[in-house]
Amino acid sequence: MAYSEYLADRVRPRLKGKGLVEEKKMMGGLTFMVNGKMCLGIMFDKKTEEDKLMVRVGKLNYEELLHKPGSTPMDFTGKPLRGFLFIGPDGFDHEDDLDFWVVKALEFNKLLNA
């Protein structure tokens, strides 16, 4: 399986009513676009055999958010992409933690659409 349908089912209701939400399969995972902008994604990391949440948070709070549990730089190519974070299961297993990351992604998404 390329991504967790269970995790996707946990993210979907949190995005409901937050704008035009589209789902796109990308890079072996599922990306949630909000108002035409990449907001969140989910994937399965074959190396760690864990689900990951990809969160677009922008550069402003990037360093601070990098220190949250489960948070690591998003790195596909050997060079981290600033403004995007991977969140491991210990950072989104609890409902409050998943809420936190969805809110952060939506806050940045609003700035893109301003």
C-alpha positions, 0 to 999 in steps of 0.5 A: 500500500502506498499510503494509509487509507486510515490516515486519509480518513482521519484527515478528510473531516478536518479539511471539510469546510476549509475551502475547495479540497482536492485529493491528488495521488502524487509520489506514491502518496496522497496530497490534499490540495486546498484552494488549489495549493498543496497543503497536506500529504500522506505517504508510507515510508518504505525505509522506516515502514511507517506512515508519514504526514507531509505538512506545508508550513512555510518558512516563518515558523519552520525552525520552531515546528521542526522541534515538535515530536515526530517532525523532520525536514521533508527530504526526497532528494538529499536536500531538505525542502524548507517550509515542508515537514514530515511528521512521523506517527508519534507526531500525529497518532493522538487526535490533538496532535493531528489537529495541531498539524492540520491547523498549521497547514491550513494557516499557511495555506490561507497566507498563500491565498491572501 
